[in-house]
Amino acid sequence: MKKLLLILLLIPTLIQAEEFNLVCEGEKLTFDGYGNENKYPETIGVNVREESIKIGKYSYSNDVIDSSSGFIESSYIKDNDLITVNQTYSEAPTKKNCGLTNYSVNIDRITGMIKTEWRQTDICMDKKYFMHVIYEGKCKKQKGNAF
């Protein structure tokens, strides 16, 4: 009886530990501080794992990296309803550069909706720099393992 109870208590953990792939179709909007704006359709692949996630060709996990070139802090949370990724990269400041890049992802596991935002700024350059990319779409679970 104790073994059966233990197995029943572990089922949610085992279900949440599954690895799966998503194919997301949507639109990408890019714009910068110079007035340039582009919008186009894009399909991205997402590989969701327990400790990390791969979106396109980039992987994210819970991590902090401090090096001479800059500081990266990433968080990855996966629960029953939502998957979130947040990453901040701060360049090591110099007289000409002090860039800051923020990236966030929200995937609603109930509706399949995905939204990513990428922002890059550098206010220390002679000409101020700003770039913003937003991707919104709908994801479907992929059968098989194409990644």
C-alpha positions in Angstrom: 0.0 0.0 0.0 2.8 2.4 0.8 4.5 1.7 -2.5 1.2 2.5 -4.4 0.8 5.8 -2.4 4.4 6.7 -3.2 3.9 6.0 -6.9 0.7 8.1 -6.9 2.6 11.0 -5.3 5.4 10.8 -7.8 3.2 10.8 -10.9 3.0 14.7 -11.2 6.8 14.9 -10.9 7.3 12.3 -13.6 4.8 14.0 -16.0 6.4 17.4 -15.5 9.9 15.9 -16.2 9.0 14.9 -19.8 11.0 16.4 -22.6 9.0 17.6 -25.6 9.4 19.7 -28.8 7.2 22.5 -30.0 6.9 24.1 -33.5 5.8 27.7 -33.2 4.4 29.7 -36.1 4.0 33.4 -35.8 5.2 36.9 -36.7 8.4 38.7 -35.8 8.4 42.5 -35.5 11.8 44.3 -35.4 12.3 48.0 -34.9 15.1 50.3 -33.8 15.7 53.8 -32.6 16.3 55.0 -36.2 12.7 54.3 -37.3 13.4 51.1 -39.1 10.6 48.6 -38.7 10.1 45.1 -40.3 7.4 42.5 -39.8 7.6 39.0 -41.3 6.3 35.4 -40.6 8.7 33.1 -38.8 8.6 29.5 -37.6 10.8 28.5 -34.6 11.5 25.2 -32.9 11.5 24.8 -29.1 13.0 21.9 -27.2 11.6 21.9 -23.6 13.6 19.9 -21.1 13.5 19.7 -17.3 16.6 21.9 -16.6 16.9 23.9 -19.8 15.1 25.0 -22.9 16.4 25.5 -26.5 14.7 28.1 -28.5 15.9 28.2 -32.1 19.7 27.7 -31.8 20.1 29.2 -28.3 19.8 27.3 -25.0 18.7 28.8 -21.6 18.8 27.5 -18.1 19.2 28.9 -14.6 22.6 30.3 -14.7 24.9 33.2 -13.7 28.1 33.9 -15.6 30.5 36.7 -14.6 33.4 37.2 -17.0 35.7 40.0 -18.1 33.4 40.6 -21.2 30.2 41.0 -19.1 27.6 39.5 -16.8 24.8 37.1 -17.8 21.9 36.1 -15.5 19.3 33.6 -16.8 16.2 32.1 -15.2 14.1 29.2 -16.6 10.8 28.2 -15.0 8.5 25.4 -16.2 5.3 24.5 -14.5 2.0 23.0 -15.5 0.6 26.2 -17.1 3.5 28.4 -18.1 7.1 28.3 -19.3 9.2 31.4 -18.7 12.7 32.4 -19.6 14.4 35.7 -18.6 18.0 36.6 -19.5 20.0 39.8 -18.9 23.4 40.4 -20.4 25.3 43.4 -19.3 28.5 44.2 -21.2 31.5 45.1 -19.1 31.4 49.0 -19.3 34.0 50.9 -21.3 34.1 54.5 -22.4 32.4 53.6 -25.7 30.2 50.7 -24.8 27.9 49.8 -21.9 25.4 47.5 -23.7 22.4 45.9 -22.0 20.5 43.0 -23.6 17.2 41.6 -22.2 15.5 38.5 -23.5 12.2 37.1 -22.2 9.9 34.2 -23.3 6.5 33.3 -22.1 4.8 30.1 -23.4 1.3 29.4 -22.2 1.0 25.6 -22.1 -2.8 25.7 -22.0 -3.3 27.9 -25.1 0.0 27.3 -26.9 0.6 31.0 -27.3 4.3 32.2 -27.3 5.7 35.7 -26.9 9.3 36.6 -26.9 10.9 40.0 -26.5 14.5 40.9 -27.2 15.8 44.4 -26.4 19.3 45.7 -26.8 20.4 49.2 -25.8 23.8 50.9 -25.6 23.6 54.5 -24.2 27.3 55.0 -24.0 28.0 54.9 -27.7 28.5 58.2 -29.5 25.2 57.5 -31.2 22.7 56.0 -28.8 21.6 52.5 -29.9 18.3 50.7 -29.5 16.9 47.5 -31.0 13.7 45.7 -30.1 12.4 42.4 -31.5 9.0 40.9 -30.6 7.8 37.4 -31.7 4.2 36.3 -31.2 2.8 33.0 -32.3 1.1 29.7 -31.6 3.0 26.5 -30.7 2.0 22.9 -31.4 3.6 19.9 -29.8 5.6 18.0 -32.4 5.5 14.3 -32.7 8.8 12.5 -33.0 12.2 14.2 -32.3 13.3 16.5 -35.2 15.8 18.6 -33.2 
